[in-house]
Amino acid sequence: MSSSVEALGRLRAEVGKAVVGQDAVVGGVVIALLCGGHVLLEGVPGVAKTLLVRALAAGLDLQTKRVQFTPDLMPGDVTGSLVYDARTAAFNFRPGPIFTNLLLADEINRTPPKTQAALLEAMEERTVSIDGESRRLPEPFIVAATQNPIEYEGTYPLPEAQLDRFLLKLSVPLPERHDELNVLRAHHHGFDPRDLKAAGLTAVATAEDLAAGRAAVRRVAVTDAVLEYIVDLVRATRQAPSLELGASPRGATALLAVAKARAWLSGRDYAMPDDVKAFALPTLRHRVRLRAEAELDGITVDAVLRSVLSAVPAPR
């Protein structure tokens, strides 16, 4: 097992010191890191979405910044802006919080579309354009955004173009009873989610570990049968009667990248259909759209995607 696999394994364990019962979500975020993709965490308030990203940042030796998205947040508050310097009689660029390695975009759907759009170029091109000049973002650059699925007052749903920039949309569930009990025990014994250093979280993985992992993921072998399976799954979403919009070819490339990362984390140098199945929902659920009548009937996107998975035969 390579040192980078071990380092990322330690990272998952380190995050687990602060976030209890969300192993699948933590694993998804680590896979997004390996793929160089952005991740959208959706869950009701109080399920440790923000804490998860903060714990991940504590376990990584990377620069991290947080932006609390609000209705009055302006694009320049995120990207930076030109500031007049009276001493030199010139405008100087003052970088915004987006110039970091890991950006926590907290409650991203609470800011207006104009500010949401300011992230589009950064998420896709890894650059920020101010006054006609393009500025490169640090490498690696990853956006981890959170949103609340049940509160609609004062929110601005993310447009399809922005949702498509996220590699994964991970649903953060309520914890099981035994996990919730462990959370209470930790708080009873003095755990403070605002002080992760006191909880013993330290940096256990570096940018070099991440770069080595990404290089190894790119070398993971994928057979034509698995490639055809990915294409058939994505094309099947376009034929699903309950969906108004199916997944695009970008969804297929995202699913390929995620399957390769999962295979490498599992200690294999080749991808299997199970790697595709395991992350089909997080990779595709935000890239498709239900028909209005399906929503009225109580059908969910995840239910449609599960039916697609069961209908498309996987290669042996």
Contacts in CASP RR format, 6 or more apart in sequence:
PFRMAT RR
TARGET T0000
AUTHOR 0000-0000-0000
METHOD contacts of the structure
MODEL  1
MSSSVEALGRLRAEVGKAVVGQDAVVGGVVIALLCGGHVLLEGVPGVAKT
LLVRALAAGLDLQTKRVQFTPDLMPGDVTGSLVYDARTAAFNFRPGPIFT
NLLLADEINRTPPKTQAALLEAMEERTVSIDGESRRLPEPFIVAATQNPI
EYEGTYPLPEAQLDRFLLKLSVPLPERHDELNVLRAHHHGFDPRDLKAAG
LTAVATAEDLAAGRAAVRRVAVTDAVLEYIVDLVRATRQAPSLELGASPR
GATALLAVAKARAWLSGRDYAMPDDVKAFALPTLRHRVRLRAEAELDGIT
VDAVLRSVLSAVPAPR
1 267 0 8 1.000
2 212 0 8 1.000
2 213 0 8 1.000
2 216 0 8 1.000
3 209 0 8 1.000
3 212 0 8 1.000
4 209 0 8 1.000
4 210 0 8 1.000
4 212 0 8 1.000
4 213 0 8 1.000
4 216 0 8 1.000
5 213 0 8 1.000
5 216 0 8 1.000
5 264 0 8 1.000
5 265 0 8 1.000
5 267 0 8 1.000
7 204 0 8 1.000
7 205 0 8 1.000
7 206 0 8 1.000
7 209 0 8 1.000
8 30 0 8 1.000
8 33 0 8 1.000
8 34 0 8 1.000
8 205 0 8 1.000
8 209 0 8 1.000
8 210 0 8 1.000
8 213 0 8 1.000
8 265 0 8 1.000
9 30 0 8 1.000
10 204 0 8 1.000
10 205 0 8 1.000
11 30 0 8 1.000
11 56 0 8 1.000
11 59 0 8 1.000
11 60 0 8 1.000
11 204 0 8 1.000
11 205 0 8 1.000
12 23 0 8 1.000
12 26 0 8 1.000
12 27 0 8 1.000
12 30 0 8 1.000
13 204 0 8 1.000
14 55 0 8 1.000
14 58 0 8 1.000
14 59 0 8 1.000
14 201 0 8 1.000
14 202 0 8 1.000
14 204 0 8 1.000
15 26 0 8 1.000
15 52 0 8 1.000
15 55 0 8 1.000
15 56 0 8 1.000
15 59 0 8 1.000
16 23 0 8 1.000
16 26 0 8 1.000
16 55 0 8 1.000
17 55 0 8 1.000
17 199 0 8 1.000
17 200 0 8 1.000
17 201 0 8 1.000
18 48 0 8 1.000
18 51 0 8 1.000
18 52 0 8 1.000
18 54 0 8 1.000
18 55 0 8 1.000
18 58 0 8 1.000
18 191 0 8 1.000
18 193 0 8 1.000
18 196 0 8 1.000
18 199 0 8 1.000
18 201 0 8 1.000
19 26 0 8 1.000
19 48 0 8 1.000
19 51 0 8 1.000
19 52 0 8 1.000
19 55 0 8 1.000
20 48 0 8 1.000
20 175 0 8 1.000
20 179 0 8 1.000
20 182 0 8 1.000
20 183 0 8 1.000
20 186 0 8 1.000
21 175 0 8 1.000
21 176 0 8 1.000
21 179 0 8 1.000
21 182 0 8 1.000
22 47 0 8 1.000
22 48 0 8 1.000
22 52 0 8 1.000
22 172 0 8 1.000
22 173 0 8 1.000
22 175 0 8 1.000
25 41 0 8 1.000
25 52 0 8 1.000
25 170 0 8 1.000
25 171 0 8 1.000
25 172 0 8 1.000
26 52 0 8 1.000
26 56 0 8 1.000
27 265 0 8 1.000
28 39 0 8 1.000
28 168 0 8 1.000
28 170 0 8 1.000
28 279 0 8 1.000
28 282 0 8 1.000
29 39 0 8 1.000
29 41 0 8 1.000
29 52 0 8 1.000
29 53 0 8 1.000
29 56 0 8 1.000
29 144 0 8 1.000
29 168 0 8 1.000
29 170 0 8 1.000
30 265 0 8 1.000
31 168 0 8 1.000
31 258 0 8 1.000
31 261 0 8 1.000
31 262 0 8 1.000
31 265 0 8 1.000
31 279 0 8 1.000
32 38 0 8 1.000
32 39 0 8 1.000
32 142 0 8 1.000
32 144 0 8 1.000
32 167 0 8 1.000
32 168 0 8 1.000
33 60 0 8 1.000
33 140 0 8 1.000
33 142 0 8 1.000
33 210 0 8 1.000
34 210 0 8 1.000
34 213 0 8 1.000
34 214 0 8 1.000
34 217 0 8 1.000
34 261 0 8 1.000
34 264 0 8 1.000
34 265 0 8 1.000
35 167 0 8 1.000
35 214 0 8 1.000
35 217 0 8 1.000
35 254 0 8 1.000
35 257 0 8 1.000
35 258 0 8 1.000
35 261 0 8 1.000
36 140 0 8 1.000
36 142 0 8 1.000
36 167 0 8 1.000
36 214 0 8 1.000
37 142 0 8 1.000
37 166 0 8 1.000
37 167 0 8 1.000
37 168 0 8 1.000
38 123 0 8 1.000
38 142 0 8 1.000
38 143 0 8 1.000
38 144 0 8 1.000
38 145 0 8 1.000
38 165 0 8 1.000
38 166 0 8 1.000
38 167 0 8 1.000
39 142 0 8 1.000
39 143 0 8 1.000
39 144 0 8 1.000
39 145 0 8 1.000
39 166 0 8 1.000
39 167 0 8 1.000
39 168 0 8 1.000
39 169 0 8 1.000
39 170 0 8 1.000
40 108 0 8 1.000
40 145 0 8 1.000
40 146 0 8 1.000
40 147 0 8 1.000
40 158 0 8 1.000
40 163 0 8 1.000
40 166 0 8 1.000
40 168 0 8 1.000
40 169 0 8 1.000
40 170 0 8 1.000
40 286 0 8 1.000
41 49 0 8 1.000
41 52 0 8 1.000
41 53 0 8 1.000
41 144 0 8 1.000
41 145 0 8 1.000
41 146 0 8 1.000
41 147 0 8 1.000
41 170 0 8 1.000
41 172 0 8 1.000
42 49 0 8 1.000
42 146 0 8 1.000
42 147 0 8 1.000
42 148 0 8 1.000
42 149 0 8 1.000
42 169 0 8 1.000
42 170 0 8 1.000
42 171 0 8 1.000
42 172 0 8 1.000
43 49 0 8 1.000
43 146 0 8 1.000
43 147 0 8 1.000
43 148 0 8 1.000
43 149 0 8 1.000
43 171 0 8 1.000
43 172 0 8 1.000
43 173 0 8 1.000
44 148 0 8 1.000
44 149 0 8 1.000
44 150 0 8 1.000
44 174 0 8 1.000
45 148 0 8 1.000
45 151 0 8 1.000
47 172 0 8 1.000
47 173 0 8 1.000
47 174 0 8 1.000
47 175 0 8 1.000
48 172 0 8 1.000
48 193 0 8 1.000
49 146 0 8 1.000
49 172 0 8 1.000
50 104 0 8 1.000
50 106 0 8 1.000
50 146 0 8 1.000
51 193 0 8 1.000
52 172 0 8 1.000
53 102 0 8 1.000
53 104 0 8 1.000
53 144 0 8 1.000
53 146 0 8 1.000
54 64 0 8 1.000
54 66 0 8 1.000
54 104 0 8 1.000
54 196 0 8 1.000
55 196 0 8 1.000
55 201 0 8 1.000
56 102 0 8 1.000
56 144 0 8 1.000
57 64 0 8 1.000
57 102 0 8 1.000
57 104 0 8 1.000
58 196 0 8 1.000
58 197 0 8 1.000
58 201 0 8 1.000
58 202 0 8 1.000
58 203 0 8 1.000
59 201 0 8 1.000
59 202 0 8 1.000
59 203 0 8 1.000
59 204 0 8 1.000
59 205 0 8 1.000
60 101 0 8 1.000
60 102 0 8 1.000
60 203 0 8 1.000
60 205 0 8 1.000
60 206 0 8 1.000
60 210 0 8 1.000
61 203 0 8 1.000
61 205 0 8 1.000
61 206 0 8 1.000
61 207 0 8 1.000
62 101 0 8 1.000
62 102 0 8 1.000
62 140 0 8 1.000
62 207 0 8 1.000
62 210 0 8 1.000
63 100 0 8 1.000
63 101 0 8 1.000
63 102 0 8 1.000
63 138 0 8 1.000
64 100 0 8 1.000
64 101 0 8 1.000
64 102 0 8 1.000
64 103 0 8 1.000
64 104 0 8 1.000
65 97 0 8 1.000
65 98 0 8 1.000
65 100 0 8 1.000
65 102 0 8 1.000
65 103 0 8 1.000
65 104 0 8 1.000
66 97 0 8 1.000
66 103 0 8 1.000
66 104 0 8 1.000
66 106 0 8 1.000
67 73 0 8 1.000
67 77 0 8 1.000
67 78 0 8 1.000
67 97 0 8 1.000
67 98 0 8 1.000
67 103 0 8 1.000
67 104 0 8 1.000
67 105 0 8 1.000
67 106 0 8 1.000
68 106 0 8 1.000
68 107 0 8 1.000
69 105 0 8 1.000
69 106 0 8 1.000
69 107 0 8 1.000
69 108 0 8 1.000
69 109 0 8 1.000
69 110 0 8 1.000
69 111 0 8 1.000
69 115 0 8 1.000
70 107 0 8 1.000
70 110 0 8 1.000
70 111 0 8 1.000
71 110 0 8 1.000
71 111 0 8 1.000
71 112 0 8 1.000
71 154 0 8 1.000
73 111 0 8 1.000
73 112 0 8 1.000
73 115 0 8 1.000
74 115 0 8 1.000
75 114 0 8 1.000
75 115 0 8 1.000
75 117 0 8 1.000
75 118 0 8 1.000
76 96 0 8 1.000
76 118 0 8 1.000
77 96 0 8 1.000
77 115 0 8 1.000
78 96 0 8 1.000
78 97 0 8 1.000
78 98 0 8 1.000
78 115 0 8 1.000
78 118 0 8 1.000
78 119 0 8 1.000
79 96 0 8 1.000
79 98 0 8 1.000
79 118 0 8 1.000
79 122 0 8 1.000
79 128 0 8 1.000
79 130 0 8 1.000
80 93 0 8 1.000
80 94 0 8 1.000
80 95 0 8 1.000
80 96 0 8 1.000
80 98 0 8 1.000
80 99 0 8 1.000
80 128 0 8 1.000
80 130 0 8 1.000
81 93 0 8 1.000
81 94 0 8 1.000
81 96 0 8 1.000
81 130 0 8 1.000
82 91 0 8 1.000
82 92 0 8 1.000
82 93 0 8 1.000
82 94 0 8 1.000
82 130 0 8 1.000
82 131 0 8 1.000
83 91 0 8 1.000
83 92 0 8 1.000
83 93 0 8 1.000
83 94 0 8 1.000
84 90 0 8 1.000
84 91 0 8 1.000
84 92 0 8 1.000
85 91 0 8 1.000
85 92 0 8 1.000
91 131 0 8 1.000
93 130 0 8 1.000
93 133 0 8 1.000
93 135 0 8 1.000
95 135 0 8 1.000
97 103 0 8 1.000
98 119 0 8 1.000
98 122 0 8 1.000
98 128 0 8 1.000
98 137 0 8 1.000
99 128 0 8 1.000
99 135 0 8 1.000
99 137 0 8 1.000
99 138 0 8 1.000
100 138 0 8 1.000
100 141 0 8 1.000
101 138 0 8 1.000
101 139 0 8 1.000
101 140 0 8 1.000
101 141 0 8 1.000
101 142 0 8 1.000
101 207 0 8 1.000
102 142 0 8 1.000
102 144 0 8 1.000
103 141 0 8 1.000
103 142 0 8 1.000
103 143 0 8 1.000
103 144 0 8 1.000
104 144 0 8 1.000
104 145 0 8 1.000
104 146 0 8 1.000
105 119 0 8 1.000
105 143 0 8 1.000
105 144 0 8 1.000
105 145 0 8 1.000
105 146 0 8 1.000
106 145 0 8 1.000
106 146 0 8 1.000
107 146 0 8 1.000
107 147 0 8 1.000
107 148 0 8 1.000
108 116 0 8 1.000
108 119 0 8 1.000
108 145 0 8 1.000
108 146 0 8 1.000
108 147 0 8 1.000
108 158 0 8 1.000
109 147 0 8 1.000
109 148 0 8 1.000
109 155 0 8 1.000
109 156 0 8 1.000
109 157 0 8 1.000
109 158 0 8 1.000
110 154 0 8 1.000
110 155 0 8 1.000
110 156 0 8 1.000
111 156 0 8 1.000
112 156 0 8 1.000
113 156 0 8 1.000
113 159 0 8 1.000
116 156 0 8 1.000
116 158 0 8 1.000
116 159 0 8 1.000
116 162 0 8 1.000
117 162 0 8 1.000
119 143 0 8 1.000
119 162 0 8 1.000
119 165 0 8 1.000
120 161 0 8 1.000
120 162 0 8 1.000
120 165 0 8 1.000
121 127 0 8 1.000
121 128 0 8 1.000
121 129 0 8 1.000
122 128 0 8 1.000
122 137 0 8 1.000
122 141 0 8 1.000
122 143 0 8 1.000
123 143 0 8 1.000
123 162 0 8 1.000
123 165 0 8 1.000
123 166 0 8 1.000
124 165 0 8 1.000
126 136 0 8 1.000
126 137 0 8 1.000
126 139 0 8 1.000
126 141 0 8 1.000
127 134 0 8 1.000
127 135 0 8 1.000
127 136 0 8 1.000
127 137 0 8 1.000
128 134 0 8 1.000
128 135 0 8 1.000
128 137 0 8 1.000
129 135 0 8 1.000
140 207 0 8 1.000
140 210 0 8 1.000
140 211 0 8 1.000
143 166 0 8 1.000
145 166 0 8 1.000
147 155 0 8 1.000
147 158 0 8 1.000
148 155 0 8 1.000
160 245 0 8 1.000
160 289 0 8 1.000
163 169 0 8 1.000
163 286 0 8 1.000
163 287 0 8 1.000
164 248 0 8 1.000
164 250 0 8 1.000
164 251 0 8 1.000
164 286 0 8 1.000
164 287 0 8 1.000
166 286 0 8 1.000
167 254 0 8 1.000
167 257 0 8 1.000
167 258 0 8 1.000
167 283 0 8 1.000
168 258 0 8 1.000
168 279 0 8 1.000
168 282 0 8 1.000
168 283 0 8 1.000
169 282 0 8 1.000
169 285 0 8 1.000
169 286 0 8 1.000
170 282 0 8 1.000
171 282 0 8 1.000
171 302 0 8 1.000
174 180 0 8 1.000
175 183 0 8 1.000
191 199 0 8 1.000
192 198 0 8 1.000
192 199 0 8 1.000
213 264 0 8 1.000
216 264 0 8 1.000
217 257 0 8 1.000
217 260 0 8 1.000
217 261 0 8 1.000
217 264 0 8 1.000
218 260 0 8 1.000
219 269 0 8 1.000
220 260 0 8 1.000
220 261 0 8 1.000
220 263 0 8 1.000
220 264 0 8 1.000
220 268 0 8 1.000
220 269 0 8 1.000
220 270 0 8 1.000
220 271 0 8 1.000
221 269 0 8 1.000
221 270 0 8 1.000
221 271 0 8 1.000
222 256 0 8 1.000
222 259 0 8 1.000
222 260 0 8 1.000
222 270 0 8 1.000
222 271 0 8 1.000
223 270 0 8 1.000
223 315 0 8 1.000
225 315 0 8 1.000
226 259 0 8 1.000
226 271 0 8 1.000
226 272 0 8 1.000
226 273 0 8 1.000
226 276 0 8 1.000
226 315 0 8 1.000
227 256 0 8 1.000
228 315 0 8 1.000
229 273 0 8 1.000
229 276 0 8 1.000
229 312 0 8 1.000
229 314 0 8 1.000
229 315 0 8 1.000
230 252 0 8 1.000
230 255 0 8 1.000
230 256 0 8 1.000
230 259 0 8 1.000
230 276 0 8 1.000
231 252 0 8 1.000
232 312 0 8 1.000
233 255 0 8 1.000
233 276 0 8 1.000
233 280 0 8 1.000
233 284 0 8 1.000
233 308 0 8 1.000
233 309 0 8 1.000
233 312 0 8 1.000
234 246 0 8 1.000
234 247 0 8 1.000
234 248 0 8 1.000
234 249 0 8 1.000
234 251 0 8 1.000
234 252 0 8 1.000
234 255 0 8 1.000
234 284 0 8 1.000
236 308 0 8 1.000
236 311 0 8 1.000
236 312 0 8 1.000
237 243 0 8 1.000
237 246 0 8 1.000
237 247 0 8 1.000
237 284 0 8 1.000
237 288 0 8 1.000
237 304 0 8 1.000
237 305 0 8 1.000
237 308 0 8 1.000
238 246 0 8 1.000
238 247 0 8 1.000
240 246 0 8 1.000
240 288 0 8 1.000
240 304 0 8 1.000
240 307 0 8 1.000
240 308 0 8 1.000
241 291 0 8 1.000
242 290 0 8 1.000
242 291 0 8 1.000
242 294 0 8 1.000
242 299 0 8 1.000
242 304 0 8 1.000
243 288 0 8 1.000
243 289 0 8 1.000
243 290 0 8 1.000
243 291 0 8 1.000
243 294 0 8 1.000
243 304 0 8 1.000
244 289 0 8 1.000
244 290 0 8 1.000
244 291 0 8 1.000
244 292 0 8 1.000
245 288 0 8 1.000
245 289 0 8 1.000
246 287 0 8 1.000
246 288 0 8 1.000
246 289 0 8 1.000
247 284 0 8 1.000
247 287 0 8 1.000
247 288 0 8 1.000
248 287 0 8 1.000
250 287 0 8 1.000
251 283 0 8 1.000
251 284 0 8 1.000
251 287 0 8 1.000
254 283 0 8 1.000
254 287 0 8 1.000
255 276 0 8 1.000
255 279 0 8 1.000
255 280 0 8 1.000
255 283 0 8 1.000
255 284 0 8 1.000
258 275 0 8 1.000
258 279 0 8 1.000
258 282 0 8 1.000
258 283 0 8 1.000
259 271 0 8 1.000
259 275 0 8 1.000
259 276 0 8 1.000
259 279 0 8 1.000
260 271 0 8 1.000
260 275 0 8 1.000
262 271 0 8 1.000
262 275 0 8 1.000
262 278 0 8 1.000
262 279 0 8 1.000
263 269 0 8 1.000
263 270 0 8 1.000
263 271 0 8 1.000
263 272 0 8 1.000
263 275 0 8 1.000
266 275 0 8 1.000
273 314 0 8 1.000
273 315 0 8 1.000
276 314 0 8 1.000
277 309 0 8 1.000
277 314 0 8 1.000
280 305 0 8 1.000
280 309 0 8 1.000
281 302 0 8 1.000
281 305 0 8 1.000
281 306 0 8 1.000
284 305 0 8 1.000
285 301 0 8 1.000
285 302 0 8 1.000
285 305 0 8 1.000
288 301 0 8 1.000
288 304 0 8 1.000
288 305 0 8 1.000
290 299 0 8 1.000
290 300 0 8 1.000
290 301 0 8 1.000
290 304 0 8 1.000
294 304 0 8 1.000
END
